[in-house]
Amino acid sequence: MPKREFHPPHIYTQNAIYFLTASLIRHQHLLNTAARRDILRDVLKAAIVDYDIQLYAWAILPDHYHLLLQTGDDTPLYKFIKRLHGESAILLNKLDNTPGRKVWYQYWDRFPRNDKDFWAYFNYIHLNPIKHGYVQVTQSGLWVEGQLQHLAPGHTLDIHECLAQYAHTSYAYYTREYGKAWFEDIWAHYPIPNYFEYDDFENVPQQVEVLKPDLLHRDKRIESIPFTKLPELMILGEKAPKFIQALGDLRLLERPTLALFCSSKTPASIILHVHDLAQKWRVEGPTLISGFHSPAEQEALAVLLRGPQPVIVCPARSLARMRLKPEYKAPLAEGRLLLLSPFAEAIRRASAQTATQRNRFVAALADQILIAHAHPGSKTAQLAQEVTAWGKRVFTLDHPANVHLQLPVYTIDL
């Protein structure tokens, strides 16, 4: 039997942001109670973890849902959807004693083209309960899914009170984490023309001139610091970044730092040597700083994140909208991980060029530099020559493949 084609066809790509809409078959209200919507929500929570999905916004309505998410590097979107729809359908059918019943009809996907699109979809999702009338205000009071909520005499509702009544969206999370004013700034800057009428509300945010927040970051822990606060970067001259993005405890920069660089093409024995050193660094020694991109560097990071020693990670792209890896969350919360980026918000993808810039940035910040291995003629070998000329303390590992570097040998006691 030929594979069914979707119209329009779905587009599957890695590490992409999608706005998704899916509806129940014939728009049946199979999710018409909070308990039923909890079923889909719980399946969703498990699926985003298992498939490395970054979920930005969600809303579950009685007959459809909306998601704004970013896929990972390994799992196609259709596998995530298959898991979400398959498991929720089985659970709903078990609840209704209707095994084999078709539950989901279809889903539609769109790519936000720019920041304006992204935040318009974000707003659309959170205002969806109002758009479809599941939360509405009349002269009688506030109606939530057909149930009248009586108001105190003279009490005037605002839009936040209305949205808070509908529990199955991500509105509550964002108001708890960032506050109502954060939402109002987004509504003011990224309206949804012709989608909603607010005639029932007296205190809805209008199109007013306000200070535009740093919405691209979304994670309010990210700081933007001038390079003048890091005098080590002066060695880069005109190539020094004007501002640095930081997420984590900046006091980690006050500790002795060791930059780790290693070519992607590296003998296995050197990778094992780096692993052994990392086992010692994770207990005591300098704070490691690196892009942690090559296999040897990644091996070191995996070990270091499991220990008490702090680590500084410098990606070859902006921190804005960067998906935070699960293994970063605990070290960040414990104050032993710092993310630094010298790139502007517009640089959202790593490249060979940004990796070269990042490596110079890392080398400039470090007190000492370890070139675990530099393949002859590689960019790492070029970097070794450049930073040696800066007068930095540069070392390598004792291995025949490193003889050409003509650098002193690193020992853990240095």
BAKELUM-838648 format. One line per 5 residues: their letters; for each residue x, y, z of C-alpha. Coordinates in nm, 4 decimals. Layout:
a) X/Y/Z  ...
//
This chain:
mpkre) 0.0000/0.0000/0.0000  0.1557/0.3357/-0.0977  0.2414/0.5748/0.1814  -0.0209/0.8403/0.2347  0.0837/1.1889/0.1261
fhpph) -0.0090/1.4866/0.3381  -0.1486/1.8028/0.1818  0.0275/2.0278/0.2253  0.3222/1.7941/0.2869  0.4868/1.8017/0.6283
iytqn) 0.8421/1.9353/0.6428  1.0836/1.7507/0.8689  1.4089/1.9183/0.9628  1.6415/1.9001/1.2602  1.6782/2.1679/1.5258
aiyfl) 1.3856/2.3681/1.3834  1.1094/2.5711/1.5478  0.7539/2.4597/1.4636  0.4076/2.5959/1.5335  0.1819/2.2889/1.5452
tasli) -0.1955/2.2492/1.5453  -0.3697/1.9124/1.5738  -0.7412/1.8412/1.5932  -0.9495/1.5491/1.7102  -1.1411/1.3470/1.4518
rhqhl) -1.4532/1.5390/1.3395  -1.3654/1.7961/1.6077  -1.5209/1.5787/1.8761  -1.4787/1.7216/2.2238  -1.2961/1.4204/2.3623
lntaa) -1.0853/1.6504/2.5837  -1.3849/1.8226/2.7378  -1.2817/1.7799/3.1017  -0.9724/1.8788/3.2963  -0.8962/1.5121/3.3682
rrdil) -0.9010/1.4261/2.9977  -0.6777/1.7208/2.9108  -0.4442/1.6061/3.1880  -0.4001/1.2804/2.9954  -0.2691/1.4610/2.6869
rdvlk) -0.0622/1.7007/2.8981  0.1096/1.4149/3.0834  0.1884/1.2298/2.7600  0.3255/1.5564/2.6182  0.5497/1.6136/2.9227
aaivd) 0.7022/1.2677/2.8892  0.7446/1.2890/2.5111  0.9324/1.6202/2.5096  1.1875/1.4730/2.7501  1.2309/1.1455/2.5615
ydiql) 1.2628/1.3165/2.2219  1.4746/1.6141/2.3348  1.2060/1.8696/2.2433  1.2229/2.2277/2.3689  0.8623/2.3329/2.4366
yawai) 0.8063/2.7101/2.4280  0.4262/2.7334/2.4516  0.1261/2.5003/2.4619  -0.2514/2.5054/2.4879  -0.4872/2.2077/2.5068
lpdhy) -0.8502/2.2758/2.4132  -1.1464/2.0318/2.4162  -1.1064/1.9465/2.0456  -0.7537/2.0510/1.9456  -0.4162/2.1664/2.0724
hlllq) -0.1409/2.4119/1.9749  0.2322/2.3737/2.0403  0.5310/2.6002/1.9770  0.8438/2.3882/1.9998  1.1949/2.3239/1.8763
tgddt) 1.3083/1.9808/1.7640  1.6389/1.8214/1.8549  1.9199/1.6961/1.6380  1.8286/1.3283/1.6260  1.4528/1.2672/1.6308
plykf) 1.2243/1.3658/1.3398  0.9081/1.5530/1.4311  0.6789/1.2757/1.3030  0.8123/1.0321/1.5647  0.7289/1.2783/1.8415
ikrlh) 0.3774/1.3290/1.6977  0.3274/0.9536/1.6610  0.4155/0.9044/2.0274  0.1960/1.1951/2.1417  -0.1104/1.0911/1.9416
gesai) -0.0653/0.7155/1.9829  -0.0315/0.7094/2.3610  -0.3017/0.9687/2.4238  -0.5439/0.7857/2.1914  -0.4885/0.4551/2.3745
llnkl) -0.5498/0.6195/2.7131  -0.8619/0.8059/2.5984  -1.0042/0.4945/2.4364  -0.9367/0.2956/2.7508  -1.1228/0.5604/2.9498
dntpg) -1.4248/0.5392/2.7143  -1.3986/0.1604/2.6600  -1.3675/0.2160/2.2833  -1.0569/0.0205/2.1771  -0.9365/0.0966/1.8253
rkvwy) -1.1383/0.4161/1.7881  -0.9656/0.6793/1.5767  -0.8991/0.9830/1.7944  -0.6721/1.2238/1.6048  -0.7466/1.3560/1.2594
qywdr) -0.4431/1.5449/1.1320  -0.1817/1.7985/1.2321  -0.0554/2.1125/1.0594  0.2919/2.2600/1.0945  0.4342/2.6021/1.0202
fprnd) 0.7804/2.7525/1.0536  0.8022/3.0939/1.2220  0.9960/3.3021/0.9697  1.1329/3.5576/1.2157  1.0996/3.6870/1.5711
kdfwa) 0.7732/3.8620/1.4888  0.6228/3.5331/1.3718  0.7521/3.3465/1.6755  0.5989/3.5833/1.9282  0.2728/3.6162/1.7315
yfnyi) 0.2315/3.2373/1.7549  0.3319/3.2540/2.1214  0.0552/3.5082/2.1884  -0.1967/3.3207/1.9737  -0.1476/3.0046/2.1780
hlnpi) -0.1964/3.1709/2.5163  -0.5013/3.3696/2.4063  -0.6616/3.0668/2.2394  -0.9036/2.9862/2.5257  -1.0512/3.3344/2.4821
khgyv) -1.0604/3.3107/2.1028  -1.2678/2.9919/2.1181  -1.4946/3.1163/2.3960  -1.3834/2.8794/2.6690  -1.3161/3.1851/2.8829
qvtqs) -1.5473/3.4817/2.8338  -1.6971/3.7717/3.0253  -2.0638/3.8631/3.0188  -2.2848/4.0885/3.2286  -2.3573/3.7846/3.4461
glwve) -1.9906/3.7279/3.5279  -1.6956/3.5199/3.4123  -1.7767/3.2006/3.2231  -1.5142/2.9257/3.2138  -1.6059/2.6289/2.9929
gqlqh) -1.9735/2.6961/3.0401  -1.9505/2.7357/3.4183  -2.0369/3.0745/3.5644  -1.7861/3.2240/3.8079  -1.9638/3.4920/4.0128
lapgh) -1.7752/3.8157/4.0691  -1.7713/4.0415/4.3705  -1.9849/4.3564/4.3221  -1.7880/4.6289/4.1455  -1.4974/4.3984/4.0593
tldih) -1.3483/4.4613/3.7159  -1.1729/4.1707/3.5467  -0.8495/4.2072/3.3592  -0.7196/3.9720/3.0955  -0.4790/3.8015/3.3354
eclaq) -0.7593/3.6913/3.5673  -0.9423/3.5490/3.2677  -0.6450/3.3560/3.1285  -0.5545/3.2232/3.4732  -0.8925/3.0468/3.4898
yahts) -0.7966/2.8116/3.2050  -0.5339/2.5763/3.3444  -0.4272/2.3858/3.0322  -0.1862/2.6339/2.8742  0.1664/2.7491/2.9530
yayyt) 0.0329/3.0911/3.0621  0.0663/3.0036/3.4337  0.4312/2.9024/3.3930  0.5331/3.2282/3.2253  0.3457/3.4513/3.4680
reygk) 0.5054/3.2656/3.7575  0.8563/3.2855/3.6094  0.8511/3.6318/3.4481  0.5398/3.8153/3.5691  0.2364/3.9759/3.4094
awfed) 0.4270/4.2826/3.2879  0.6473/4.0541/3.0771  0.3391/3.9212/2.9003  0.2023/4.2719/2.8492  0.5243/4.3842/2.6825
iwahy) 0.4976/4.0937/2.4385  0.1317/4.1672/2.3657  0.2167/4.5315/2.3008  0.5004/4.4548/2.0603  0.3692/4.1454/1.8849
pipny) -0.0076/4.1834/1.8371  -0.2204/3.9375/1.6410  -0.4226/4.1503/1.3959  -0.7844/4.0508/1.3359  -0.7607/3.7391/1.5481
feydd) -0.9201/3.8612/1.8675  -1.1736/4.1178/1.9786  -1.1265/4.2466/2.3323  -1.4597/4.4305/2.3659  -1.5406/4.2304/2.6777
fenvp) -1.2304/4.3473/2.8624  -1.1619/4.6851/3.0111  -0.7966/4.6419/3.1044  -0.6455/4.4791/2.7986  -0.2964/4.6059/2.7017
qqvev) -0.3116/4.8461/2.4095  -0.0566/4.9407/2.1430  0.1534/5.1734/2.3550  0.5145/5.2825/2.3464  0.7025/5.0864/2.6084
lkpdl) 1.0632/4.9882/2.6526  1.1102/4.6780/2.4404  1.2344/4.3974/2.6643  1.5177/4.1678/2.5687  1.2701/3.9115/2.4409
lhrdk) 1.5161/3.7219/2.2249  1.6791/3.5767/2.5320  1.3540/3.4682/2.6984  1.5722/3.3264/2.9773  1.6031/3.6325/3.2009
riesi) 1.9131/3.4859/3.3686  2.1189/3.5695/3.0603  2.3280/3.8802/3.1184  2.4924/4.1086/2.8643  2.8223/4.2409/2.9941
pftkl) 3.0648/4.4861/2.8252  3.4032/4.3442/2.7323  3.5705/4.6157/2.9399  3.4762/4.4116/3.2472  3.6993/4.1356/3.1106
pelmi) 4.0351/4.3080/3.0487  4.1858/3.9773/2.9332  3.9999/4.0285/2.6050  4.2058/4.3374/2.5219  4.4605/4.0993/2.3726
lgeka) 4.2148/4.0444/2.0839  4.2420/4.4111/1.9823  3.9823/4.5140/1.7244  3.8478/4.1578/1.7168  3.7381/4.1781/2.0799
pkfiq) 3.3580/4.1456/2.1189  3.1834/4.4580/2.2447  2.9483/4.2600/2.4675  2.9473/3.9074/2.6052  2.6381/3.7035/2.6841
algdl) 2.6588/3.5112/3.0099  2.4375/3.2543/3.1800  2.5537/3.1382/3.5211  2.7774/3.2625/3.8004  3.0280/3.5171/3.6638
rller) 3.2409/3.4720/3.9736  3.3734/3.1531/3.8146  3.5887/3.3804/3.5968  3.7775/3.4872/3.9096  3.9164/3.1347/3.9533
ptlal) 4.2347/3.0074/3.7781  4.1261/2.8872/3.4337  4.2676/2.6326/3.1927  4.1533/2.6374/2.8282  4.1239/2.2967/2.6627
fcssk) 4.1642/2.2569/2.2853  4.1916/1.9382/2.0860  4.1590/1.8623/1.7148  3.8695/1.6474/1.5993  4.1209/1.4118/1.4370
tpasi) 4.2920/1.2807/1.7480  4.4580/0.9492/1.8392  4.2423/0.7397/2.0737  4.5237/0.7285/2.3304  4.5091/1.1094/2.3618
ilhvh) 4.1326/1.0999/2.4184  4.1919/0.8459/2.6965  4.4620/1.0716/2.8435  4.2205/1.3665/2.8433  3.9595/1.1465/3.0114
dlaqk) 4.2066/1.0560/3.2879  4.2975/1.4217/3.3384  3.9296/1.5145/3.3580  3.8834/1.2624/3.6377  4.1417/1.4621/3.8354
wrveg) 4.0124/1.8057/3.7274  3.6614/1.7183/3.8454  3.7931/1.6844/4.2022  4.0538/1.9604/4.2178  4.2521/2.1845/3.9891
ptlis) 4.1762/2.4760/3.7574  3.8395/2.5700/3.6127  3.8184/2.4267/3.2609  3.7009/2.6611/2.9838  3.6384/2.5401/2.6293
gfhsp) 3.3919/2.5124/2.3457  3.3794/2.1395/2.4273  3.3151/2.0516/2.0638  3.5690/1.7862/1.9554  3.5391/1.4251/2.0817
aeqea) 3.8173/1.4676/2.3376  3.6698/1.7952/2.4650  3.3230/1.6405/2.4917  3.4655/1.3464/2.6822  3.6230/1.5862/2.9321
lavll) 3.2978/1.7822/2.9732  3.0940/1.4677/3.0392  3.3298/1.3812/3.3256  3.3533/1.7349/3.4642  2.9758/1.7860/3.4825
rgpqp) 2.9537/1.4891/3.7187  3.1944/1.6413/3.9701  3.1962/1.9419/4.2048  3.4469/2.1511/4.0088  3.3131/2.4481/3.8064
vivcp) 3.3183/2.4521/3.4259  3.2880/2.7318/3.1673  3.1306/2.6384/2.8335  3.1587/2.8722/2.5333  2.9362/2.7747/2.2384
arsla) 3.0192/2.8956/1.8879  2.6908/3.0882/1.8637  2.4718/3.3270/2.0594  2.3043/3.2123/2.3791  1.9766/3.3612/2.2529
rmrlk) 1.7285/3.0815/2.1881  1.9945/2.8207/2.2469  1.8448/2.4954/2.3711  1.9745/2.4245/2.7198  2.1008/2.0666/2.7386
peyka) 1.9447/1.8597/3.0190  2.2858/1.7859/3.1709  2.3485/2.1623/3.2111  2.0492/2.2323/3.4337  2.1721/2.0917/3.7646
plaeg) 2.5248/2.2427/3.7401  2.3721/2.5810/3.6519  2.1367/2.5647/3.9482  2.4286/2.4698/4.1736  2.6396/2.7630/4.0497
rllll) 2.9198/2.5510/3.9010  2.8495/2.6039/3.5308  2.8902/2.9261/3.3342  2.7937/2.9699/2.9692  2.9687/3.2514/2.7806
spfae) 2.9223/3.3727/2.4241  3.0973/3.6578/2.2400  2.8358/3.6572/1.9607  2.5491/3.8906/1.8808  2.1905/3.7668/1.9142
airra) 2.1611/3.7208/1.5373  2.4318/3.4491/1.5340  2.2105/3.1471/1.6022  2.4121/2.8757/1.4221  2.7643/2.7551/1.4810
saqta) 3.0015/2.7529/1.1832  3.3706/2.7046/1.1144  3.4131/3.0820/1.1270  3.2330/3.1265/1.4604  3.4258/2.8301/1.6038
tqrnr) 3.7540/3.0042/1.5184  3.6327/3.3280/1.6811  3.5109/3.1364/1.9844  3.8446/2.9608/2.0284  4.0348/3.2922/2.0278
fvaal) 3.7846/3.4228/2.2842  3.8396/3.1189/2.5077  4.2186/3.1420/2.4760  4.2143/3.5118/2.5634  4.0162/3.4506/2.8829
adqil) 4.2257/3.1567/3.0064  4.5227/3.1800/3.2409  4.6796/2.8677/3.0875  4.6114/2.6767/2.7664  4.6308/2.3045/2.7018
iahah) 4.6515/2.1923/2.3381  4.5772/1.8234/2.3961  4.6443/1.7589/2.0280  4.6632/1.9704/1.7141  4.6566/1.7809/1.3880
pgskt) 4.9277/1.9235/1.1561  4.7834/2.1992/0.9409  4.4592/2.2157/1.1403  4.2933/2.5286/1.2780  4.3912/2.4091/1.6241
aqlaq) 4.7568/2.4051/1.5171  4.7185/2.7605/1.3844  4.5600/2.8649/1.7135  4.8514/2.7119/1.9072  5.0968/2.9309/1.7154
evtaw) 4.8822/3.2404/1.7592  4.8320/3.2127/2.1358  5.1979/3.1269/2.1915  5.2829/3.4580/2.0261  5.0536/3.6304/2.2770
gkrvf) 5.2871/3.5216/2.5548  5.0317/3.2870/2.7103  5.1413/2.9756/2.9006  5.0642/2.7019/2.6465  5.1148/2.3296/2.7038
tldhp) 5.0521/2.0000/2.5278  5.0357/1.6327/2.6259  5.3343/1.4005/2.6204  5.2597/1.2014/2.3048  5.4521/1.1317/1.9812
anvhl) 5.1717/1.2926/1.7792  5.2408/1.6249/1.9545  5.6155/1.6526/1.8921  5.5614/1.8986/1.6057  5.3989/2.1489/1.8433
qlpvy) 5.7245/2.2032/2.0307  5.5391/2.2988/2.3489  5.6152/2.2144/2.7125  5.4366/1.9091/2.8511  5.1341/1.9628/3.0762
tidl) 5.1248/1.8025/3.4187  4.8388/1.8177/3.6675  5.0608/1.9967/3.9198  5.1177/2.3033/3.6997
//
